[in-house]
Amino acid sequence: VQTNAQGTPLLSSMVSGALEESQAELILLVNADILLFQDLLEVIGWAQASFERFLLIGRRTNVNTSVTKMAARARTLREWNEVRERAKGEGEEHTRWALDYFVFSRTLFPALPPFAFGRPAYDNFLLRSAVEQGVPVIDVTHMVTAVHQNHRYAHVEFEEASERLSAEEREWEAAMRKEGRERDAWETMASAEIEANRQLAGEGVKLGTADHATWVALPCSYAEAHIHHARPGHLVH
């Protein structure tokens, strides 16, 4: 896998390599600090039965070390289900602006810009790109638990970002305050690779949030999933 000058893997190389090595119809792209469960496979099956091509995304659940220590001891399906339920009960849903896992049809992104993987903006670019192609983007947050342990960012070289925010960034900050949230950690960082990602993503990249998904997967009382159409920027309840 190709890397940038800082040694961070490039998204373009990762995806192209996966497409070359596998003939699978779907690609799963997930950050290394995310723990996924059986529920994702079930939702993928429903999405495949509903759409020829799609992008599936969801918000993560942030947890403390007690949940991840429990996961380290899990061996049976029952134990993994207990980890999932504890994360749902104790964790906090992350902001809709940051996405950590993607399932997409192999023909959706034949060529991608050389984003630094695991850095800001590439996630919003993927969602926005799919929407612009007219491909269904399915938010499965209500159906899938994606566990993320809270951690520091000592592995990233960065400086404190300037407090001089653009108009777009001020809108983001105001929206987060309305939700009772602080700015995402990445919003306080500045570095060459972070800025390069934002340049590659282009203007309007922040229009690629979970709120811009065009479909929402919701649980039903009879233990099946219904995938509902949503207007861009609105969730179906």
C-alpha positions as CSV (number, residue, x, y, z in Angstrom):
1,V,0.0,0.0,0.0
2,Q,1.3,3.4,-0.9
3,T,1.8,6.0,1.8
4,N,2.3,9.8,2.0
5,A,5.4,11.5,3.3
6,Q,4.2,11.0,6.9
7,G,3.8,7.2,6.4
8,T,0.0,7.3,6.4
9,P,-1.6,4.8,4.0
10,L,-3.3,6.3,0.9
11,L,-7.0,5.6,0.4
12,S,-6.6,5.4,-3.4
13,S,-4.0,2.7,-3.0
14,M,-5.9,0.7,-0.4
15,V,-9.1,0.6,-2.5
16,S,-7.4,-0.1,-5.8
17,G,-5.4,-2.9,-4.2
18,A,-8.6,-4.5,-2.8
19,L,-10.3,-4.3,-6.2
20,E,-7.3,-6.0,-7.8
21,E,-6.9,-8.7,-5.3
22,S,-10.6,-9.6,-4.9
23,Q,-13.6,-10.1,-7.2
24,A,-16.1,-9.5,-4.4
25,E,-19.2,-7.5,-5.2
26,L,-18.8,-5.4,-2.0
27,I,-15.9,-3.6,-0.3
28,L,-15.8,-3.0,3.4
29,L,-13.6,0.0,4.4
30,V,-13.2,0.5,8.2
31,N,-10.9,2.3,10.5
32,A,-8.6,0.1,12.5
33,D,-9.9,1.3,15.9
34,I,-13.5,0.2,15.1
35,L,-15.1,-3.0,16.4
36,L,-18.0,-4.4,14.4
37,F,-20.6,-7.1,15.1
38,Q,-22.9,-9.6,13.3
39,D,-25.6,-6.9,12.9
40,L,-23.6,-5.3,10.1
41,L,-23.7,-8.5,8.0
42,E,-27.5,-8.6,8.4
43,V,-28.0,-5.1,7.2
44,I,-25.7,-5.7,4.2
45,G,-27.9,-8.5,3.2
46,W,-31.0,-6.3,3.3
47,A,-29.2,-3.6,1.3
48,Q,-28.2,-6.1,-1.4
49,A,-31.7,-7.3,-1.7
50,S,-33.0,-3.7,-2.1
51,F,-30.4,-2.0,-4.4
52,E,-28.1,-2.9,-7.3
53,R,-25.4,-0.4,-6.1
54,F,-25.2,1.4,-2.8
55,L,-23.0,3.0,-0.1
56,L,-23.7,2.0,3.4
57,I,-22.5,4.2,6.3
58,G,-23.1,4.8,10.0
59,R,-22.0,6.7,13.1
60,R,-19.8,5.1,15.7
61,T,-20.4,4.6,19.4
62,N,-17.6,6.0,21.7
63,V,-16.8,3.9,24.7
64,N,-14.3,3.7,27.6
65,T,-11.8,1.0,28.3
66,S,-14.1,-1.2,30.3
67,V,-16.1,-2.1,27.1
68,T,-12.9,-2.9,25.1
69,K,-11.5,-4.9,27.9
70,M,-14.7,-6.9,27.9
71,A,-14.3,-7.4,24.2
72,A,-10.8,-8.7,24.6
73,R,-12.2,-11.5,26.7
74,A,-15.1,-12.3,24.5
75,R,-15.0,-15.7,22.7
76,T,-18.6,-16.9,22.2
77,L,-21.5,-15.3,20.3
78,R,-23.3,-14.7,23.6
79,E,-20.3,-12.8,25.0
80,W,-20.0,-10.7,21.8
81,N,-23.6,-9.8,22.1
82,E,-23.1,-8.8,25.7
83,V,-20.2,-6.5,24.6
84,R,-22.5,-4.9,21.9
85,E,-25.3,-4.3,24.4
86,R,-23.0,-2.8,27.0
87,A,-21.6,-0.5,24.4
88,K,-25.1,0.6,23.4
89,G,-26.0,1.2,27.0
90,E,-22.8,3.0,28.2
91,G,-21.4,4.5,25.0
92,E,-22.1,7.9,23.3
93,E,-23.0,8.2,19.7
94,H,-20.4,10.2,17.8
95,T,-21.0,13.3,15.7
96,R,-22.8,12.9,12.3
97,W,-19.8,14.7,10.6
98,A,-17.3,11.8,11.2
99,L,-17.8,8.4,9.6
100,D,-15.6,5.3,10.3
101,Y,-16.9,2.5,8.2
102,F,-18.2,2.1,4.6
103,V,-19.7,-0.8,2.6
104,F,-19.9,-0.1,-1.1
105,S,-20.3,-1.7,-4.5
106,R,-17.0,-2.4,-6.2
107,T,-17.9,-0.2,-9.2
108,L,-18.8,2.8,-7.1
109,F,-15.3,4.3,-6.6
110,P,-13.1,3.0,-9.5
111,A,-10.6,5.8,-8.9
112,L,-10.2,7.9,-5.8
113,P,-8.0,10.8,-4.9
114,P,-4.9,10.0,-2.8
115,F,-6.4,10.9,0.6
116,A,-4.5,10.1,3.8
117,F,-6.6,7.3,5.3
118,G,-7.8,7.9,8.8
119,R,-7.5,11.7,8.5
120,P,-10.4,14.2,8.0
121,A,-12.4,14.8,4.9
122,Y,-12.1,11.5,3.0
123,D,-15.2,10.1,4.7
124,N,-17.3,13.1,3.8
125,F,-16.0,13.0,0.2
126,L,-17.0,9.4,-0.2
127,L,-20.6,10.1,0.9
128,R,-20.9,13.2,-1.1
129,S,-19.5,11.5,-4.2
130,A,-22.1,8.7,-3.9
131,V,-24.9,11.2,-3.5
132,E,-23.7,13.1,-6.6
133,Q,-23.7,9.9,-8.6
134,G,-27.3,9.2,-7.6
135,V,-26.4,6.0,-5.8
136,P,-28.4,5.2,-2.6
137,V,-26.5,6.2,0.5
138,I,-27.9,4.2,3.5
139,D,-27.4,5.4,7.1
140,V,-27.5,2.2,9.3
141,T,-26.7,3.9,12.6
142,H,-30.0,2.7,14.1
143,M,-29.2,-0.9,13.1
144,V,-25.5,-1.3,13.5
145,T,-23.3,-0.8,16.6
146,A,-19.8,0.3,15.7
147,V,-17.6,0.5,18.8
148,H,-14.8,3.0,19.1
149,Q,-12.6,3.3,22.2
150,N,-11.9,6.9,23.2
151,H,-8.2,7.6,22.8
152,R,-5.5,10.3,22.4
153,Y,-3.9,11.2,19.0
154,A,-0.3,10.8,19.9
155,H,0.2,8.8,16.6
156,V,-0.6,11.9,14.6
157,E,1.8,14.7,13.9
158,F,-0.2,18.0,14.2
159,E,-0.3,21.5,15.6
160,E,-3.2,23.2,17.2
161,A,-5.5,24.6,14.6
162,S,-5.9,28.3,14.3
163,E,-9.0,29.7,16.0
164,R,-9.7,31.8,12.9
165,L,-12.6,29.7,11.5
166,S,-14.1,30.0,8.1
167,A,-17.8,30.7,7.7
168,E,-18.4,27.0,7.0
169,E,-16.5,25.9,10.1
170,R,-18.4,28.4,12.2
171,E,-21.6,26.9,11.0
172,W,-20.3,23.4,12.0
173,E,-19.3,24.7,15.4
174,A,-22.7,26.3,16.0
175,A,-24.5,23.0,15.0
176,M,-22.3,21.0,17.4
177,R,-23.0,23.4,20.2
178,K,-26.7,23.0,19.5
179,E,-26.3,19.3,20.0
180,G,-24.4,19.9,23.2
181,R,-21.1,18.7,21.8
182,E,-17.6,20.0,21.6
183,R,-15.7,20.3,18.3
184,D,-14.5,17.0,17.1
185,A,-10.8,16.3,17.9
186,W,-9.8,16.5,14.3
187,E,-11.3,20.0,14.0
188,T,-8.7,21.3,16.5
189,M,-5.7,19.8,14.6
190,A,-3.7,21.3,11.7
191,S,-1.0,19.5,9.7
192,A,0.2,19.1,6.1
193,E,-1.7,15.9,5.5
194,I,-4.9,17.2,7.1
195,E,-4.8,20.2,4.9
196,A,-3.9,18.1,1.8
197,N,-7.0,15.9,2.5
198,R,-9.2,19.0,2.7
199,Q,-7.8,20.4,-0.5
200,L,-8.5,17.0,-2.3
201,A,-12.0,16.9,-1.0
202,G,-12.8,20.4,-2.4
203,E,-15.4,22.9,-1.5
204,G,-18.6,21.7,0.1
205,V,-17.1,18.6,1.5
206,K,-19.0,19.1,4.8
207,L,-22.2,18.4,2.8
208,G,-21.2,14.7,3.1
209,T,-22.4,14.0,6.7
210,A,-24.7,11.2,7.9
211,D,-27.6,13.7,7.6
212,H,-27.0,13.7,3.9
213,A,-27.7,10.0,3.5
214,T,-30.6,9.4,1.1
215,W,-31.9,6.3,2.9
216,V,-32.2,5.3,6.5
217,A,-32.4,1.7,7.9
218,L,-34.7,1.4,10.9
219,P,-35.6,-1.6,13.1
220,C,-39.1,-2.9,13.0
221,S,-41.1,-4.7,15.7
222,Y,-41.1,-7.9,13.8
223,A,-37.3,-8.2,13.8
224,E,-36.8,-7.2,10.2
225,A,-35.2,-4.1,8.8
226,H,-37.1,-1.6,6.6
227,I,-35.0,0.8,4.5
228,H,-36.8,4.1,4.2
229,H,-36.2,6.8,1.7
230,A,-35.2,10.2,3.2
231,R,-34.9,13.6,1.7
232,P,-31.3,14.7,1.6
233,G,-30.4,16.3,5.0
234,H,-33.4,14.7,6.8
235,L,-33.7,11.5,8.7
236,V,-36.9,9.4,8.7
237,H,-38.2,8.6,12.2
